[in-house]
Amino acid sequence: MPSVFETKPRRAMDAAAAPILRLGTGHRLTGVVLAGVDAVVFTVCCACAVYLWMAIERQIDPRVYLGLWPAILVMLGFSWALKLYPGVGNHPVEEFRRQVVIITLVFLMFGTGTFMLKQGSEYSRAVFLIAWAMCVVAVPVARTITKLVFKRVSWFGYPAVIFARGHAAERVASQLSRQPNLGFRARAIVSSDIGLGPTVHGVPVIDAPALMHVLREAGRVPYALVATEGMSPESLKELLAGPLQLFPNVILIPDLPLPSTLWMTGRDLGGMLGLEVQHRLLDPGRRTLKRGLDLLALLVLLPLFLPVLAVLAIAIKLDSRGPVFVKLRRVGQNGKLFHQLKFRTMVPDADRVLRATLEADPQLAEEWEKTQKLKNDPRLTRVGRFLRMTSIDELPQVLNVLVGQMSLVGPRPITTAETARYAELVSLYTKVLPGLTGLWQVSGRNELEYEERVMLDAYYVRNWSVWLDLYILIKTVWVVLTGRGAY
């Protein structure tokens, strides 16, 4: 196995490594920007809560709340302690969880503090509750928007060097490029693989001696990402004893046949490294919790949805002949079949229209084979097209959730024929309830190819948590409002 220390001509390697010399200290502003956004949004939400309640209950004095300004510093301090500044390498769900926990703790602390100091009568509990509700939504959303706005700015994010060979180098560089929210900025790829070009996804490729030469002059890069795929144990030991000692943070990406999971924990087994993988939705206690949250949400949502369902039912009936609802046979938990309810969006003879369309147009037939969807579906009615674009045709499924056939969040309901496309993952799919919304619906919807949907469904089952469900529900609102990927 070639060593990662094989050298190139010094002139070529110094030229390739030159971008690392231009790191500067600008990347340190990443944490400052995120902290500033958090502080501003937190303050605005609290001020809005005060003036909103003052408009309802005019007997409060807004100046009293100015004395609670230290809450901003406490919130920032907790966030720094939990590594949210700069928040490098955090999954969006984990980042969301930490922010909600921090904000909740701050409000509990100051709410309890005012009571203990016998100042509770000066403050309104409604203001605290409204401000908390606004903050737990607005602060995470503002953070996400900030990352999207700044992702093209060269100094935003923390520099990282990738140690990898061949396909692994391309995979890691591509992932960091596609997901700037992780906070890493790949500055160089260290590899002895002569099959790699001078750059991979815009990242220069150099060798280890060149990196060591540059880092001695330029100072330390905060992160090293090491993909062990195709790397011999001797090469890895050589890296650990050599260049990797220059990095404050080293992340190993092992070449193991393990699924990606948020809940993988490292264990020290008497000097041996163990990785604990949790399948949370297979725990009866967590399933009961998920079901309880579904019923609680329905208790709030059903009074709002029922009038909307009635209006839409009338519109469908007036637009075209046929029933208001359709019942689609789908595979549920433990492989049991159930009828998924939807508003009818198609003409009565939809199957005949589809067959004729696919036979007449091979390009559309190929699109159907890939995604089981058509962007310009000739079967849709006028009202049906609107229902599909807004995803309102899914609303009747709240009744499926009510009777326990579905969950608010879960894998996409599939037909019996589709189980073959899930292959060995179908056993994982059938262990849980399918969902009204899910991870693939908020990750591109119909723009994704079928294989990507399958992997996202499997990822959801392996990584379920209350926080993941909340994250998906919030993203569902955004996806529905923008109409992204809907047809």
C-alpha positions in Angstrom: 0.0 0.0 0.0 1.6 3.4 -1.0 2.5 5.6 1.9 0.8 9.0 2.3 4.3 10.4 2.8 5.5 9.9 -0.8 6.7 13.2 -2.1 6.4 15.3 -5.2 8.8 17.9 -6.5 9.1 20.7 -3.9 8.2 23.5 -6.3 4.9 21.8 -7.4 3.9 20.8 -3.8 4.5 24.3 -2.5 2.4 25.9 -5.2 -0.4 23.4 -4.5 -0.2 24.0 -0.8 -0.1 27.8 -1.1 -3.9 28.3 -0.4 -3.3 27.0 3.2 -0.9 29.9 3.8 -3.7 32.3 3.2 -5.9 31.1 6.0 -5.5 34.3 8.1 -7.7 34.6 11.2 -11.0 35.6 9.4 -12.5 32.1 10.1 -12.6 33.0 13.8 -15.4 35.5 12.9 -17.7 32.5 12.3 -18.5 32.1 16.0 -18.8 35.8 16.5 -21.3 36.2 13.7 -23.4 33.2 15.0 -23.3 34.6 18.5 -24.3 38.0 17.3 -27.3 36.6 15.4 -28.4 34.6 18.4 -28.2 37.6 20.7 -30.1 39.9 18.4 -32.9 37.4 17.6 -33.2 36.4 21.3 -33.5 40.1 22.2 -36.0 40.9 19.5 -38.2 37.9 20.4 -38.3 39.0 24.1 -39.1 42.6 23.2 -41.9 41.4 20.8 -43.4 39.2 23.6 -43.4 42.2 26.0 -45.1 44.6 23.6 -47.5 41.9 22.3 -48.7 41.2 25.8 -48.8 44.9 26.6 -51.2 45.3 23.6 -53.4 42.7 25.2 -52.9 43.5 28.9 -52.1 47.2 29.2 -51.2 47.1 32.9 -47.6 46.0 32.4 -44.6 48.3 32.4 -42.1 47.3 29.6 -39.2 49.0 31.4 -39.3 46.4 34.1 -38.0 43.8 31.7 -34.8 45.7 30.9 -33.4 44.4 34.2 -33.4 40.9 32.7 -30.7 41.8 30.1 -28.2 39.3 31.7 -30.3 36.5 30.2 -28.6 37.3 26.9 -25.2 36.7 28.4 -26.3 33.5 30.1 -27.7 32.2 26.8 -24.5 33.0 25.0 -22.4 31.4 27.8 -24.4 28.2 27.7 -24.2 28.1 23.9 -20.4 28.5 24.0 -20.1 25.8 26.6 -22.1 23.4 24.5 -19.9 24.2 21.5 -22.4 26.1 19.4 -19.8 28.7 18.5 -18.7 28.0 15.9 -20.8 24.7 16.0 -18.4 22.9 13.6 -19.5 19.3 12.7 -22.9 19.5 14.4 -25.8 17.8 12.7 -28.7 20.3 12.3 -30.9 18.1 14.6 -28.3 18.1 17.3 -27.8 21.8 17.0 -31.5 22.4 17.2 -31.8 20.2 20.3 -29.0 22.1 22.1 -30.5 25.5 21.3 -34.0 24.5 22.5 -32.5 23.1 25.7 -30.4 26.2 26.3 -33.2 28.6 25.7 -35.5 26.6 28.0 -32.9 26.5 30.8 -32.4 30.3 30.5 -36.1 31.0 30.9 -36.5 28.6 33.7 -33.5 30.1 35.5 -34.8 33.7 35.2 -38.4 32.7 35.9 -37.4 30.9 39.0 -35.0 33.7 40.0 -37.6 36.4 39.9 -39.9 34.2 42.0 -37.2 33.5 44.6 -36.3 37.2 44.9 -40.0 37.9 45.4 -40.1 40.0 42.2 -42.6 37.6 40.5 -45.5 40.1 40.8 -43.6 42.6 38.6 -43.4 40.2 35.7 -46.0 38.5 33.6 -45.8 34.7 33.2 -47.5 35.1 29.8 -44.6 37.3 28.6 -42.1 34.6 29.7 -44.2 31.9 27.9 -44.6 33.9 24.7 -41.0 34.9 24.6 -39.9 31.3 25.1 -42.1 30.0 22.3 -40.9 32.7 19.9 -37.2 32.1 20.8 -37.2 28.3 20.4 -38.5 28.7 16.8 -36.8 32.0 15.7 -33.3 31.4 17.1 -32.7 28.1 15.3 -34.3 29.4 12.1 -32.2 32.5 12.2 -29.0 30.4 12.7 -29.9 28.3 9.6 -30.6 31.3 7.5 -27.3 32.9 8.6 -25.4 29.8 7.5 -27.2 29.8 4.1 -26.4 33.5 3.6 -22.7 33.3 4.6 -21.9 29.9 3.1 -20.2 31.5 0.0 -18.1 33.9 2.1 -14.5 32.6 2.1 -13.9 33.2 5.8 -17.1 31.6 7.1 -16.6 28.2 8.6 -13.4 26.5 10.0 -10.5 25.3 7.8 -10.0 21.6 7.6 -7.5 19.3 5.8 -8.7 16.0 4.4 -6.4 12.9 4.6 -7.8 10.3 2.2 -7.1 8.2 -0.9 -9.0 7.9 -4.2 -12.8 7.6 -3.9 -12.8 8.4 -0.2 -11.1 11.8 -0.9 -13.7 12.6 -3.5 -16.6 11.5 -1.2 -15.5 13.6 1.8 -14.7 16.7 -0.3 -18.1 16.4 -2.1 -19.9 16.0 1.2 -18.3 19.1 2.8 -19.0 21.1 -0.4 -22.7 20.1 -0.5 -23.3 20.6 3.3 -21.7 23.9 4.3 -23.9 23.9 7.4 -21.4 21.5 8.9 -19.0 24.4 9.2 -15.9 22.8 7.6 -14.0 24.5 4.8 -11.7 22.0 3.1 -8.4 23.7 2.3 -6.4 20.8 1.1 -6.5 17.0 0.5 -3.4 15.1 1.6 -3.0 12.0 -0.5 -0.4 9.9 -2.3 -3.0 8.6 -4.8 -1.6 9.5 -8.3 -5.0 8.9 -9.7 -6.3 12.1 -8.2 -6.0 15.3 -10.2 -4.4 18.5 -8.9 -7.8 19.5 -7.3 -10.9 17.6 -6.2 -14.1 19.6 -6.0 -11.9 22.7 -6.1 -9.7 21.6 -3.2 -5.9 21.3 -3.9 -4.3 17.9 -3.6 -0.9 17.8 -1.9 1.3 15.3 0.0 2.1 15.0 3.7 5.6 16.5 3.6 4.2 19.5 1.7 1.5 19.9 4.4 4.1 19.7 7.2 6.3 22.3 5.5 3.4 24.7 5.1 1.9 24.3 8.6 5.2 25.0 10.2 5.1 28.4 8.5 1.4 29.1 8.6 0.4 27.9 12.0 -2.3 25.3 12.8 -5.4 24.4 10.9 -8.1 23.6 13.4 -9.4 20.3 12.0 -8.2 17.2 10.2 -10.6 14.7 8.7 -9.1 11.3 8.1 -11.0 8.8 5.9 -9.4 5.4 6.5 -10.9 3.7 3.4 -8.1 2.2 1.4 -5.5 3.1 4.0 -3.3 0.5 5.5 -2.9 0.3 9.3 0.8 1.2 8.9 -0.1 4.4 6.9 -2.7 5.4 9.6 -0.1 4.9 12.4 2.4 7.0 10.3 -0.2 9.8 10.0 -1.1 9.7 13.7 2.6 9.9 14.6 3.3 12.6 12.0 1.2 15.4 10.5 -1.9 14.7 12.6 -0.1 15.8 15.7 -0.2 19.3 14.3 -4.0 19.5 14.5 -6.0 20.4 17.6 -9.0 18.3 16.4 -8.8 15.1 14.4 -12.0 13.3 13.2 -11.6 9.7 12.0 -14.0 8.5 9.3 -13.8 4.7 9.6 -14.1 2.3 6.7 -16.8 0.2 8.3 -20.0 -1.3 6.9 -22.1 0.7 9.4 -25.1 2.9 8.8 -24.9 6.6 9.4 -26.4 7.3 12.8 -26.7 10.3 15.1 -26.8 8.0 18.1 -23.4 6.2 17.8 -21.4 6.5 21.0 -17.7 5.6 21.5 -17.0 3.2 24.3 -13.7 2.4 26.0 -13.8 -1.3 26.6 -10.7 -1.8 28.7 -8.5 -0.2 26.0 -10.5 -1.4 23.1 -12.6 1.0 21.0 -16.3 0.0 20.9 -19.1 1.8 19.0 -22.6 1.6 20.5 -25.4 1.9 17.9 -28.9 2.7 19.2 -32.0 1.9 17.2 -34.3 4.2 19.2 -37.6 3.4 17.5 -37.2 -0.2 18.4 -37.5 0.7 22.1 -41.1 0.2 23.3 -40.9 3.2 25.7 -39.9 5.5 22.9 -42.6 4.2 20.6 -45.1 5.0 23.4 -43.7 8.5 23.7 -44.0 9.0 19.9 -47.6 7.8 19.9 -48.4 10.1 22.8 -47.0 13.1 21.0 -49.0 12.3 17.9 -52.2 12.2 19.9 -51.3 15.5 21.7 -50.7 17.2 18.4 -53.9 15.9 17.0 -55.8 17.3 20.0 -54.5 20.7 19.0 -54.7 20.4 15.2 -58.0 18.6 14.5 -60.3 21.6 15.5 -58.3 23.7 13.0 -58.2 21.1 10.2 -61.8 20.0 10.2 -63.3 23.2 8.8 -60.5 23.2 6.1 -61.3 19.6 5.2 -65.0 20.5 4.8 -64.2 23.4 2.4 -61.8 21.4 0.3 -64.3 18.5 0.1 -66.9 20.9 -1.5 -64.3 22.3 -3.9 -63.3 18.8 -5.1 -66.9 17.8 -5.6 -67.7 20.9 -7.6 -64.6 20.6 -9.8 -65.0 17.1 -11.2 -67.1 13.9 -10.9 -66.0 11.2 -8.5 -65.5 10.7 -4.8 -64.0 13.3 -2.5 -61.5 10.8 -0.9 -59.4 8.0 -2.3 -58.3 4.9 -0.3 -54.8 3.7 -1.3 -53.6 0.3 -0.1 -50.2 0.8 1.7 -47.8 -1.3 3.7 -47.8 -0.4 7.4 -46.1 -1.5 10.6 -45.3 -5.2 10.8 -46.2 -5.5 7.1 -49.9 -5.0 7.7 -51.9 -3.4 4.8 -54.1 -0.4 5.5 -56.0 2.2 3.5 -54.2 5.6 3.3 -56.7 8.4 3.0 -56.1 11.3 0.5 -58.2 13.9 -1.2 -58.9 12.8 -4.8 -56.6 14.8 -7.1 -57.1 12.8 -10.3 -59.7 12.2 -13.0 -61.8 9.0 -12.4 -60.0 7.0 -15.2 -56.5 7.9 -14.0 -55.0 4.4 -14.6 -56.0 4.4 -18.3 -54.7 7.9 -18.8 -51.3 7.0 -17.2 -50.9 3.9 -19.4 -51.7 5.8 -22.5 -49.3 8.6 -21.6 -46.3 6.3 -20.8 -46.9 4.3 -23.9 -46.9 7.4 -26.0 -43.8 9.1 -24.5 -40.7 7.0 -23.6 -39.1 9.9 -21.8 -42.0 10.2 -19.4 -41.9 6.4 -19.0 -38.3 6.7 -17.9 -39.2 9.6 -15.5 -41.9 7.4 -14.0 -39.6 4.4 -13.6 -37.1 6.6 -11.6 -39.4 8.5 -9.3 -42.9 7.0 -9.6 -44.0 10.6 -10.3 -44.6 12.9 -13.3 -43.9 16.6 -13.1 -46.7 17.4 -15.6 -49.1 14.7 -14.7 -52.0 14.5 -17.2 -54.2 12.7 -14.6 -54.6 15.7 -12.3 -57.7 17.8 -12.0 -57.6 21.6 -11.6 -58.3 21.5 -7.9 -56.1 18.4 -7.7 -53.1 20.2 -9.1 -53.4 22.9 -6.4 -53.8 20.3 -3.7 -50.6 18.5 -4.9 -48.6 21.7 -5.1 -49.5 22.6 -1.5 -49.5 19.0 -0.2 -53.0 19.7 1.2 -54.2 16.4 -0.4 -52.4 14.7 2.5 -54.5 16.3 5.2 -57.1 13.4 5.5 -54.3 11.2 6.8 -54.7 12.8 10.2 -57.5 10.3 10.5 -55.0 7.5 9.8 -52.9 8.9 12.5 -55.8 9.1 14.9 -56.6 5.4 14.6 -53.0 4.4 14.9 -52.3 3.3 11.3 -49.8 6.2 10.7 -47.7 8.7 12.6 -47.3 12.4 12.0 -43.7 11.8 11.1 -42.3 8.6 9.6 -41.2 6.8 6.5 -43.1 7.4 3.3 -46.1 5.0 2.9 -45.3 2.5 0.1 -47.3 0.0 -2.0 -46.7 -3.8 -1.9 -45.0 -3.6 -5.3 -42.5 -1.0 -3.9 -41.3 -3.3 -1.1 -39.0 -5.0 -3.7 -37.2 -1.7 -4.3 -36.5 -1.4 -0.6 -34.6 -4.8 -0.8 -33.1 -5.7 2.6 -34.2 -2.4 4.1 -37.9 -3.4 3.9 -37.6 -5.2 7.3 -36.4 -1.9 8.9 -39.2 0.0 7.2 -42.0 -2.3 8.5 -40.8 -2.0 12.1 -42.4 1.5 12.4 -45.5 3.4 11.5 -45.3 5.3 8.1 -45.7 9.0 8.4 -47.8 11.9 7.1 -44.6 13.7 6.5 -41.0 12.5 6.7 -37.3 13.1 6.1 -37.4 12.5 2.3 -40.4 14.9 1.9 -38.3 17.8 3.5 -35.1 16.8 1.7 -36.1 17.4 -1.9 -39.5 15.5 -2.2 -40.1 14.5 -5.8 -36.7 15.9 -7.0 -35.0 12.9 -5.3 -34.5 9.6 -7.1 -36.1 6.6 -5.5 -33.0 5.1 -4.1 -32.3 8.3 -2.2 -35.8 8.2 -0.7 -35.2 4.6 0.5 -31.9 5.6 2.2 -33.6 8.6 3.9 -36.4 6.5 5.2 -33.8 4.0 6.6 -31.9 6.9 8.2 -35.0 8.2 9.9 -35.8 4.8 11.5 -32.2 4.4 12.8 -32.0 8.0 14.0 -35.4 8.8 15.5 -35.7 11.2 18.3 -38.3 13.8 19.5 -35.9 16.4 18.2 -35.7 14.8 14.7 -39.5 14.8 14.5 -39.7 18.5 15.6 -37.0 19.3 13.1 -38.9 17.6 10.3 -42.2 19.2 11.2 -40.6 22.7 11.2 -39.0 22.0 7.8 -42.3 20.6 6.5 -43.9 24.0 7.1 -41.1 25.7 5.1 -41.3 23.1 2.2 -45.0 23.4 1.9 -44.9 27.2 1.9 -42.1 27.3 -0.8 -43.6 24.4 -2.8 -40.1 22.9 -3.4 -40.2 19.6 -5.2 -44.0 19.4 -5.2 -45.8 18.1 -8.3 
